[in-house]
Structure formats: structure tokens, C-alpha cells
Amino acid sequence: MVTRGEVSKKTPKKLGKPATYTVVREGGDRWRIAAVQKTKHKPLMEAISFKFKPATRPATRPAAR
């Protein structure tokens, strides 16, 4: 699972720190986080990556109300 967020006292201008979670399923409906990797956002490298592998671009969703 990949998420993006930012910690700030005010509303952040943009979300810049991707976090990749590796989750494992244990039994029926129980999931556990096995590993987390947080990386500083590098827009240029991300744009290059998405250009060559468009399927890696995260899906966008409208903001919750």
C-alpha cells in the first residue's frame, strides 16, 4: 500500500512524503503491517518514473467531505 502525507501545524500546501507499507494477511480478516518505508518526495524523479512505467502512478481520488 502506498500513501502520501505531511505533518504540519497548518494545512500543508502539498503532500510530499510517500510511505510504502508492506502488509500481510493473517487468517480471515486480520492484516498486519510488516514493513514501512518513508522517502522524501522527489517530483522530478517521480515524473520520470511515471513516464516510463505509467502503471506505477497512484490512483487519485476526490478529497473526502
Gaussian input, Z-matrix of N, CA and C with variables (Angstrom, degrees):
# hf/3-21g

backbone

0 1
 N
 C     1     B1
 C     2     B2     1     A1
 N     3     B3     2     A2     1     D1
 C     4     B4     3     A3     2     D2
 C     5     B5     4     A4     3     D3
 N     6     B6     5     A5     4     D4
 C     7     B7     6     A6     5     D5
 C     8     B8     7     A7     6     D6
 N     9     B9     8     A8     7     D7
 C    10    B10     9     A9     8     D8
 C    11    B11    10    A10     9     D9
 N    12    B12    11    A11    10    D10
 C    13    B13    12    A12    11    D11
 C    14    B14    13    A13    12    D12
 N    15    B15    14    A14    13    D13
 C    16    B16    15    A15    14    D14
 C    17    B17    16    A16    15    D15
 N    18    B18    17    A17    16    D16
 C    19    B19    18    A18    17    D17
 C    20    B20    19    A19    18    D18
 N    21    B21    20    A20    19    D19
 C    22    B22    21    A21    20    D20
 C    23    B23    22    A22    21    D21
 N    24    B24    23    A23    22    D22
 C    25    B25    24    A24    23    D23
 C    26    B26    25    A25    24    D24
 N    27    B27    26    A26    25    D25
 C    28    B28    27    A27    26    D26
 C    29    B29    28    A28    27    D27
 N    30    B30    29    A29    28    D28
 C    31    B31    30    A30    29    D29
 C    32    B32    31    A31    30    D30
 N    33    B33    32    A32    31    D31
 C    34    B34    33    A33    32    D32
 C    35    B35    34    A34    33    D33
 N    36    B36    35    A35    34    D34
 C    37    B37    36    A36    35    D35
 C    38    B38    37    A37    36    D36
 N    39    B39    38    A38    37    D37
 C    40    B40    39    A39    38    D38
 C    41    B41    40    A40    39    D39
 N    42    B42    41    A41    40    D40
 C    43    B43    42    A42    41    D41
 C    44    B44    43    A43    42    D42
 N    45    B45    44    A44    43    D43
 C    46    B46    45    A45    44    D44
 C    47    B47    46    A46    45    D45
 N    48    B48    47    A47    46    D46
 C    49    B49    48    A48    47    D47
 C    50    B50    49    A49    48    D48
 N    51    B51    50    A50    49    D49
 C    52    B52    51    A51    50    D50
 C    53    B53    52    A52    51    D51
 N    54    B54    53    A53    52    D52
 C    55    B55    54    A54    53    D53
 C    56    B56    55    A55    54    D54
 N    57    B57    56    A56    55    D55
 C    58    B58    57    A57    56    D56
 C    59    B59    58    A58    57    D57
 N    60    B60    59    A59    58    D58
 C    61    B61    60    A60    59    D59
 C    62    B62    61    A61    60    D60
 N    63    B63    62    A62    61    D61
 C    64    B64    63    A63    62    D62
 C    65    B65    64    A64    63    D63
 N    66    B66    65    A65    64    D64
 C    67    B67    66    A66    65    D65
 C    68    B68    67    A67    66    D66
 N    69    B69    68    A68    67    D67
 C    70    B70    69    A69    68    D68
 C    71    B71    70    A70    69    D69
 N    72    B72    71    A71    70    D70
 C    73    B73    72    A72    71    D71
 C    74    B74    73    A73    72    D72
 N    75    B75    74    A74    73    D73
 C    76    B76    75    A75    74    D74
 C    77    B77    76    A76    75    D75
 N    78    B78    77    A77    76    D76
 C    79    B79    78    A78    77    D77
 C    80    B80    79    A79    78    D78
 N    81    B81    80    A80    79    D79
 C    82    B82    81    A81    80    D80
 C    83    B83    82    A82    81    D81
 N    84    B84    83    A83    82    D82
 C    85    B85    84    A84    83    D83
 C    86    B86    85    A85    84    D84
 N    87    B87    86    A86    85    D85
 C    88    B88    87    A87    86    D86
 C    89    B89    88    A88    87    D87
 N    90    B90    89    A89    88    D88
 C    91    B91    90    A90    89    D89
 C    92    B92    91    A91    90    D90
 N    93    B93    92    A92    91    D91
 C    94    B94    93    A93    92    D92
 C    95    B95    94    A94    93    D93
 N    96    B96    95    A95    94    D94
 C    97    B97    96    A96    95    D95
 C    98    B98    97    A97    96    D96
 N    99    B99    98    A98    97    D97
 C   100   B100    99    A99    98    D98
 C   101   B101   100   A100    99    D99
 N   102   B102   101   A101   100   D100
 C   103   B103   102   A102   101   D101
 C   104   B104   103   A103   102   D102
 N   105   B105   104   A104   103   D103
 C   106   B106   105   A105   104   D104
 C   107   B107   106   A106   105   D105
 N   108   B108   107   A107   106   D106
 C   109   B109   108   A108   107   D107
 C   110   B110   109   A109   108   D108
 N   111   B111   110   A110   109   D109
 C   112   B112   111   A111   110   D110
 C   113   B113   112   A112   111   D111
 N   114   B114   113   A113   112   D112
 C   115   B115   114   A114   113   D113
 C   116   B116   115   A115   114   D114
 N   117   B117   116   A116   115   D115
 C   118   B118   117   A117   116   D116
 C   119   B119   118   A118   117   D117
 N   120   B120   119   A119   118   D118
 C   121   B121   120   A120   119   D119
 C   122   B122   121   A121   120   D120
 N   123   B123   122   A122   121   D121
 C   124   B124   123   A123   122   D122
 C   125   B125   124   A124   123   D123
 N   126   B126   125   A125   124   D124
 C   127   B127   126   A126   125   D125
 C   128   B128   127   A127   126   D126
 N   129   B129   128   A128   127   D127
 C   130   B130   129   A129   128   D128
 C   131   B131   130   A130   129   D129
 N   132   B132   131   A131   130   D130
 C   133   B133   132   A132   131   D131
 C   134   B134   133   A133   132   D132
 N   135   B135   134   A134   133   D133
 C   136   B136   135   A135   134   D134
 C   137   B137   136   A136   135   D135
 N   138   B138   137   A137   136   D136
 C   139   B139   138   A138   137   D137
 C   140   B140   139   A139   138   D138
 N   141   B141   140   A140   139   D139
 C   142   B142   141   A141   140   D140
 C   143   B143   142   A142   141   D141
 N   144   B144   143   A143   142   D142
 C   145   B145   144   A144   143   D143
 C   146   B146   145   A145   144   D144
 N   147   B147   146   A146   145   D145
 C   148   B148   147   A147   146   D146
 C   149   B149   148   A148   147   D147
 N   150   B150   149   A149   148   D148
 C   151   B151   150   A150   149   D149
 C   152   B152   151   A151   150   D150
 N   153   B153   152   A152   151   D151
 C   154   B154   153   A153   152   D152
 C   155   B155   154   A154   153   D153
 N   156   B156   155   A155   154   D154
 C   157   B157   156   A156   155   D155
 C   158   B158   157   A157   156   D156
 N   159   B159   158   A158   157   D157
 C   160   B160   159   A159   158   D158
 C   161   B161   160   A160   159   D159
 N   162   B162   161   A161   160   D160
 C   163   B163   162   A162   161   D161
 C   164   B164   163   A163   162   D162
 N   165   B165   164   A164   163   D163
 C   166   B166   165   A165   164   D164
 C   167   B167   166   A166   165   D165
 N   168   B168   167   A167   166   D166
 C   169   B169   168   A168   167   D167
 C   170   B170   169   A169   168   D168
 N   171   B171   170   A170   169   D169
 C   172   B172   171   A171   170   D170
 C   173   B173   172   A172   171   D171
 N   174   B174   173   A173   172   D172
 C   175   B175   174   A174   173   D173
 C   176   B176   175   A175   174   D174
 N   177   B177   176   A176   175   D175
 C   178   B178   177   A177   176   D176
 C   179   B179   178   A178   177   D177
 N   180   B180   179   A179   178   D178
 C   181   B181   180   A180   179   D179
 C   182   B182   181   A181   180   D180
 N   183   B183   182   A182   181   D181
 C   184   B184   183   A183   182   D182
 C   185   B185   184   A184   183   D183
 N   186   B186   185   A185   184   D184
 C   187   B187   186   A186   185   D185
 C   188   B188   187   A187   186   D186
 N   189   B189   188   A188   187   D187
 C   190   B190   189   A189   188   D188
 C   191   B191   190   A190   189   D189
 N   192   B192   191   A191   190   D190
 C   193   B193   192   A192   191   D191
 C   194   B194   193   A193   192   D192

   B1=1.4181
   B2=1.5220
   B3=1.3294
   B4=1.4583
   B5=1.5222
   B6=1.3313
   B7=1.4569
   B8=1.5157
   B9=1.3158
   B10=1.4570
   B11=1.5143
   B12=1.3182
   B13=1.4516
   B14=1.5098
   B15=1.3050
   B16=1.4629
   B17=1.5184
   B18=1.3184
   B19=1.4588
   B20=1.5181
   B21=1.3398
   B22=1.4542
   B23=1.5197
   B24=1.3293
   B25=1.4617
   B26=1.5192
   B27=1.3308
   B28=1.4612
   B29=1.5231
   B30=1.3187
   B31=1.4593
   B32=1.5238
   B33=1.3399
   B34=1.4616
   B35=1.5251
   B36=1.3307
   B37=1.4639
   B38=1.5222
   B39=1.3265
   B40=1.4613
   B41=1.5208
   B42=1.3070
   B43=1.4566
   B44=1.5198
   B45=1.3276
   B46=1.4384
   B47=1.5047
   B48=1.3220
   B49=1.4624
   B50=1.5285
   B51=1.3275
   B52=1.4651
   B53=1.5270
   B54=1.3108
   B55=1.4600
   B56=1.5195
   B57=1.3132
   B58=1.4571
   B59=1.5272
   B60=1.3198
   B61=1.4584
   B62=1.5221
   B63=1.3188
   B64=1.4541
   B65=1.5171
   B66=1.3198
   B67=1.4581
   B68=1.5236
   B69=1.3168
   B70=1.4653
   B71=1.5208
   B72=1.2926
   B73=1.4622
   B74=1.5160
   B75=1.3161
   B76=1.4639
   B77=1.5203
   B78=1.2926
   B79=1.4530
   B80=1.5123
   B81=1.3125
   B82=1.4624
   B83=1.5136
   B84=1.3308
   B85=1.4605
   B86=1.5195
   B87=1.2929
   B88=1.4636
   B89=1.5290
   B90=1.3401
   B91=1.4524
   B92=1.5127
   B93=1.3260
   B94=1.4677
   B95=1.5205
   B96=1.3266
   B97=1.4613
   B98=1.5245
   B99=1.3264
   B100=1.4592
   B101=1.5272
   B102=1.3457
   B103=1.4649
   B104=1.5231
   B105=1.3428
   B106=1.4594
   B107=1.5230
   B108=1.3304
   B109=1.4674
   B110=1.5159
   B111=1.3260
   B112=1.4654
   B113=1.5158
   B114=1.3213
   B115=1.4506
   B116=1.5183
   B117=1.3220
   B118=1.4546
   B119=1.5181
   B120=1.3158
   B121=1.4629
   B122=1.5327
   B123=1.3236
   B124=1.4606
   B125=1.5287
   B126=1.3515
   B127=1.4640
   B128=1.5295
   B129=1.3149
   B130=1.4664
   B131=1.5263
   B132=1.3194
   B133=1.4613
   B134=1.5283
   B135=1.3381
   B136=1.4502
   B137=1.5350
   B138=1.3278
   B139=1.4672
   B140=1.5324
   B141=1.3166
   B142=1.4667
   B143=1.5245
   B144=1.3245
   B145=1.4605
   B146=1.5236
   B147=1.3533
   B148=1.4553
   B149=1.5302
   B150=1.3236
   B151=1.4624
   B152=1.5363
   B153=1.3448
   B154=1.4616
   B155=1.5247
   B156=1.3335
   B157=1.4718
   B158=1.5297
   B159=1.3374
   B160=1.4639
   B161=1.5260
   B162=1.3204
   B163=1.4661
   B164=1.5311
   B165=1.3305
   B166=1.4697
   B167=1.5208
   B168=1.3288
   B169=1.4735
   B170=1.5333
   B171=1.3579
   B172=1.4731
   B173=1.5231
   B174=1.3102
   B175=1.4672
   B176=1.5162
   B177=1.3045
   B178=1.4647
   B179=1.5115
   B180=1.3108
   B181=1.4550
   B182=1.5138
   B183=1.3411
   B184=1.4615
   B185=1.5157
   B186=1.3160
   B187=1.4644
   B188=1.5202
   B189=1.3318
   B190=1.4743
   B191=1.5173
   B192=1.3026
   B193=1.4772
   B194=1.4877
   A1=106.20
   A2=116.44
   A3=121.41
   A4=108.27
   A5=115.30
   A6=120.71
   A7=108.29
   A8=116.05
   A9=120.30
   A10=107.22
   A11=117.12
   A12=119.87
   A13=111.92
   A14=114.44
   A15=121.23
   A16=107.35
   A17=116.85
   A18=122.23
   A19=107.31
   A20=115.81
   A21=119.96
   A22=109.82
   A23=116.66
   A24=119.85
   A25=110.39
   A26=116.59
   A27=122.50
   A28=108.42
   A29=116.36
   A30=119.96
   A31=108.84
   A32=117.66
   A33=118.91
   A34=111.83
   A35=116.39
   A36=121.36
   A37=111.20
   A38=116.50
   A39=120.30
   A40=108.89
   A41=115.03
   A42=120.57
   A43=108.23
   A44=116.61
   A45=117.54
   A46=118.20
   A47=119.68
   A48=119.67
   A49=110.64
   A50=116.60
   A51=118.73
   A52=110.97
   A53=115.63
   A54=121.69
   A55=107.22
   A56=115.78
   A57=121.14
   A58=107.70
   A59=116.27
   A60=122.46
   A61=108.65
   A62=116.26
   A63=121.26
   A64=105.97
   A65=116.20
   A66=120.48
   A67=110.00
   A68=115.33
   A69=121.02
   A70=108.51
   A71=115.32
   A72=121.27
   A73=108.93
   A74=115.87
   A75=121.62
   A76=108.33
   A77=116.19
   A78=119.35
   A79=112.20
   A80=116.57
   A81=123.75
   A82=115.32
   A83=117.29
   A84=121.35
   A85=112.92
   A86=118.62
   A87=121.52
   A88=111.01
   A89=115.48
   A90=122.66
   A91=109.23
   A92=117.46
   A93=122.12
   A94=109.64
   A95=115.33
   A96=120.43
   A97=107.44
   A98=116.28
   A99=121.23
   A100=111.68
   A101=117.23
   A102=120.65
   A103=109.51
   A104=115.07
   A105=121.71
   A106=108.25
   A107=116.48
   A108=121.97
   A109=107.92
   A110=117.44
   A111=121.94
   A112=108.02
   A113=115.84
   A114=121.38
   A115=109.83
   A116=115.97
   A117=119.70
   A118=109.03
   A119=115.84
   A120=122.52
   A121=110.68
   A122=116.54
   A123=122.95
   A124=107.44
   A125=116.32
   A126=120.14
   A127=115.08
   A128=117.98
   A129=119.62
   A130=110.92
   A131=117.41
   A132=120.47
   A133=110.98
   A134=116.68
   A135=120.64
   A136=110.00
   A137=117.40
   A138=121.67
   A139=110.93
   A140=116.78
   A141=120.92
   A142=109.95
   A143=116.11
   A144=120.86
   A145=111.49
   A146=117.12
   A147=121.21
   A148=111.45
   A149=117.22
   A150=121.24
   A151=110.56
   A152=115.85
   A153=120.48
   A154=113.30
   A155=117.08
   A156=120.82
   A157=108.87
   A158=117.67
   A159=121.17
   A160=114.08
   A161=117.68
   A162=120.22
   A163=112.27
   A164=117.69
   A165=120.34
   A166=112.32
   A167=117.61
   A168=120.70
   A169=109.02
   A170=117.69
   A171=119.82
   A172=111.00
   A173=115.97
   A174=121.00
   A175=108.79
   A176=116.95
   A177=120.53
   A178=109.22
   A179=114.59
   A180=121.09
   A181=108.66
   A182=117.85
   A183=119.01
   A184=110.70
   A185=116.98
   A186=122.00
   A187=110.24
   A188=115.91
   A189=121.24
   A190=110.00
   A191=116.31
   A192=119.73
   A193=111.04
   D1=138.94
   D2=178.61
   D3=-120.64
   D4=131.93
   D5=177.00
   D6=-127.70
   D7=167.51
   D8=175.94
   D9=-141.03
   D10=135.50
   D11=-178.75
   D12=-160.71
   D13=-179.68
   D14=-178.80
   D15=-153.85
   D16=144.13
   D17=175.73
   D18=-103.86
   D19=127.74
   D20=-176.94
   D21=-158.90
   D22=150.46
   D23=175.52
   D24=-71.21
   D25=-32.81
   D26=177.23
   D27=-106.96
   D28=174.23
   D29=176.26
   D30=-65.32
   D31=122.98
   D32=-179.62
   D33=-66.46
   D34=148.25
   D35=179.46
   D36=-70.55
   D37=-34.88
   D38=176.55
   D39=-152.73
   D40=158.01
   D41=179.13
   D42=-90.23
   D43=122.19
   D44=-170.26
   D45=-124.85
   D46=-4.71
   D47=-176.16
   D48=-117.31
   D49=98.32
   D50=176.74
   D51=-69.68
   D52=144.75
   D53=174.38
   D54=-129.95
   D55=130.10
   D56=178.33
   D57=-107.61
   D58=123.84
   D59=179.42
   D60=-109.05
   D61=132.05
   D62=171.47
   D63=-101.23
   D64=119.80
   D65=-177.54
   D66=-115.16
   D67=149.32
   D68=178.09
   D69=-125.39
   D70=145.20
   D71=179.85
   D72=-95.41
   D73=129.88
   D74=178.42
   D75=-120.16
   D76=108.64
   D77=179.63
   D78=71.55
   D79=-155.11
   D80=-175.72
   D81=-51.98
   D82=-89.12
   D83=-174.82
   D84=-110.78
   D85=17.24
   D86=-176.74
   D87=-95.14
   D88=127.04
   D89=178.79
   D90=-120.94
   D91=145.53
   D92=177.52
   D93=-131.97
   D94=146.36
   D95=175.36
   D96=-81.78
   D97=121.41
   D98=-179.02
   D99=-94.61
   D100=-30.66
   D101=-178.62
   D102=-159.19
   D103=151.99
   D104=177.33
   D105=-134.48
   D106=136.51
   D107=174.98
   D108=-128.68
   D109=118.64
   D110=177.67
   D111=-110.26
   D112=133.56
   D113=-175.03
   D114=-135.07
   D115=140.78
   D116=175.76
   D117=-64.06
   D118=139.19
   D119=-177.57
   D120=-72.76
   D121=129.18
   D122=177.11
   D123=-124.65
   D124=92.68
   D125=-173.26
   D126=-55.33
   D127=-40.24
   D128=-178.30
   D129=-64.42
   D130=-46.67
   D131=-179.49
   D132=-66.15
   D133=-35.81
   D134=177.67
   D135=-64.60
   D136=-44.13
   D137=179.56
   D138=-61.22
   D139=-41.69
   D140=178.47
   D141=-64.26
   D142=-44.06
   D143=179.73
   D144=-60.30
   D145=-45.31
   D146=-179.32
   D147=-68.04
   D148=-29.96
   D149=178.96
   D150=-63.90
   D151=-43.85
   D152=-177.30
   D153=-86.00
   D154=-24.75
   D155=178.92
   D156=-136.07
   D157=76.08
   D158=-175.25
   D159=-58.38
   D160=-26.28
   D161=-178.96
   D162=-67.85
   D163=-14.17
   D164=179.84
   D165=-84.84
   D166=-8.79
   D167=179.42
   D168=-68.27
   D169=127.88
   D170=178.58
   D171=-63.39
   D172=146.56
   D173=175.86
   D174=-70.30
   D175=143.77
   D176=177.94
   D177=-100.95
   D178=144.81
   D179=178.29
   D180=-129.83
   D181=149.85
   D182=176.16
   D183=-65.86
   D184=150.14
   D185=179.62
   D186=-63.94
   D187=142.96
   D188=178.05
   D189=-68.60
   D190=146.25
   D191=179.22
   D192=-105.21

